[in-house]
Amino acid sequence: MGSESLRGEPLQDQPDSLPGDHLPVNHDNDGPPATLPRDWRFWAVFSAICFTTLLAAVESTVVSTALPFIARELNAGDLYVWFVNAYFLTSTAFLPLIGQMCDLFGRRWMMIAVVSLFALGSGIAGGANTATMMIAGRAVQGIGGGGVNLLIELVVSDLIPLRQRGAYMGIVFGVFSLGTAVGPLVGGAIVDGTTWRWVFYINLPVSGAALILHLLFLRVNYDKETSIVERLKKIDYMGNAILIGSVVSVLIALSWGGTRYEWKSYQILVPLFLGVFGLVLFHIYEGAPWVRDYPTLPERVFKRRTPAAALIIAFINFICLFWVLYFLPIYFQAVLGMSPTISGLALLPTALLSVVTGAIAGVVLTKTGRYRPLHIIAFALIALGFGLFSRFNRNTSTAEWVIIQIIAAFGLGIMMSTNLPAVQADLPESDTAAATAAFAFVRAYGSIWGVSIPAAIFNAKFATESWRIDDSQIEVRLSGGNAYEYANADFIRSFPEPQRGRVIDVYTRSLQLIWQVSLAFALLGFLLCFLEKEIMLRTQLETEFGLEEKKKGDGLEGSSDTTDVNRPAQE
């Protein structure tokens, strides 16, 4: 394949020939790597990255608490699910294309472009007067949000050697975890205290600040000689079209299955089949001879055992993460009767502990160079937490649901900072953009399934259990997927007893089933961890996209610790 091993020896093409489960003996890499000095430019770029991470992370979940209120305000009906799914759809489908363009046009201008798209989408969504306008705004916002997440990981990978990457990823993903968990709290506070439009408008000044930071500090190398026309010719248009169409098709089936149409109807089966077929066709197409020079996602990323296993693990990890973020608030509001704001506060154990654990796991990875034991421990904790979630009911004590959240949060936090280095470990630095794009894609795709699968199970279970309410008017009102939309304390308190207690009971039973199903995903992730091989993490960095060398008179002194190993782009 023309790639190089971690120490410069050629990698063999067959996954079975890769290093075994034990770290190779290499005294140069024994123990923690030496920490090279980093100047103010590096920290300025890294601070801008963390700030931008918080922007994208909060937005990915801020709508979860405010969603029922927004859906009623815009009379969305069953279109409400697209307020979330439109964002996830575009943030997933366009990731490989953005990753390919990062290699062609450089990191700096692509970062500026995606932050600008995020701000544009936020403005459209905030000003929406119809459900259609809201969906359009969320779609534009999703392209920017997905691109932001990819560029953040890519820039960190360009600046930091693989062995040290876990510690810095721990900080970045800690900020991301904090943002995703604080998002519901922010959304609840905005809904309770002001208009829901500020859920989106608040992104505008934050995006503006992020743009200023990147314009000032994100000065990185890229190919400045090749003409724009020549670069555009290298984009895999057909591959991207197949991939985007496939993702859209699958999401349509997941969004409407069990709500607008029955799962066995042709309206669901046809797009689901076409989407799955399209994904298979995409991978076949990417291996074609005429695509191999400039593929959207190189097939070698998926053919090696450890990167392939780590990518599937990332997919399952984000299914689990969003399962928690979108359905614990339903339990807090519909079963325990919390307000949106208090519901957001109730998620703080997940937010705070995943941040701390992610940072610690990143440091451990840097010190030991071993990611597989961390992954095994992480999914064991996630599985234990999810199993205990299925015990939740209206009588569960505060101490119990806090402690159980902490167990799951430990596992989710560990995966946040240690997953990407495992994907990149058995691939050369030249594949950094492709590997990072693949990682971001499967992770974002997992977030789609992490909302759609439990929603489908929840709606189906609620429909089969609604007879317990024993009130036809209430049953009709909560049917057809509306149970999620109306999952808030004020609505449920509006029912007289004994109907109120019966409604809460049906919510409880439906939520217990989704946690039982989530346990199967967590256990699958646990088993997949044993397929990973422990690959030596590189301590040297070779990249064409590091910080630019200082220019005389520009007032910028020094460079990052990657200066000696970067290959400067042609000016």
Sequence and secondary structure as in RCSB ss.txt:
>XXXX:A:sequence
MGSESLRGEPLQDQPDSLPGDHLPVNHDNDGPPATLPRDWRFWAVFSAICFTTLLAAVESTVVSTALPFIARELN
AGDLYVWFVNAYFLTSTAFLPLIGQMCDLFGRRWMMIAVVSLFALGSGIAGGANTATMMIAGRAVQGIGGGGVNL
LIELVVSDLIPLRQRGAYMGIVFGVFSLGTAVGPLVGGAIVDGTTWRWVFYINLPVSGAALILHLLFLRVNYDKE
TSIVERLKKIDYMGNAILIGSVVSVLIALSWGGTRYEWKSYQILVPLFLGVFGLVLFHIYEGAPWVRDYPTLPER
VFKRRTPAAALIIAFINFICLFWVLYFLPIYFQAVLGMSPTISGLALLPTALLSVVTGAIAGVVLTKTGRYRPLH
IIAFALIALGFGLFSRFNRNTSTAEWVIIQIIAAFGLGIMMSTNLPAVQADLPESDTAAATAAFAFVRAYGSIWG
VSIPAAIFNAKFATESWRIDDSQIEVRLSGGNAYEYANADFIRSFPEPQRGRVIDVYTRSLQLIWQVSLAFALLG
FLLCFLEKEIMLRTQLETEFGLEEKKKGDGLEGSSDTTDVNRPAQE
>XXXX:A:secstr
   B TTSSB  SSGGGS  SS    TTTSSS       HHHHHHHHHHHHHHHHHHHHHHHHHHHHHHHHHHTT
 GGGGHHHHHHHHHHHHHTHHHHHHHHHHH HHHHHHHHHHHHHHHHHHHHT  SHHHHHHHHHHHHHHHHHHHH
HHHHHHHHHS HHHHHHHHHHHHHHHHHHHHHHHHHHHHHHHHS TTHHHHTHHHHHHHHHHHHHHH  B    S
S HHHHHHTS HHHHHHHHHHHHHHHHHHHHBTTTB TTSHHHHHHHHHHHHHHHHHHHHHTSTTTTTS SS TH
HHHSHHHHHHHHHHHHHHHHHHHHHHHHHHIIIIIS   HHHHHHHTHHHHHHHHHHHHHHHHHHHHH   HHHH
HHHHHHHHHHHHHHTT  TT  HHHHHHHHHHHHHHHHHHHHHHHHHHHTTS GGGHHHHHHHHHHHHHHHHHHH
HHHHHHHHHHHHHHHGGGG  HHHHHHTTTTHHHHT SHHHHHTS TTHHHHHHHHHHHHHHHHHHHHHHHHHHH
HHHGGG       SS   SSSB    TTSS     TTTTT      
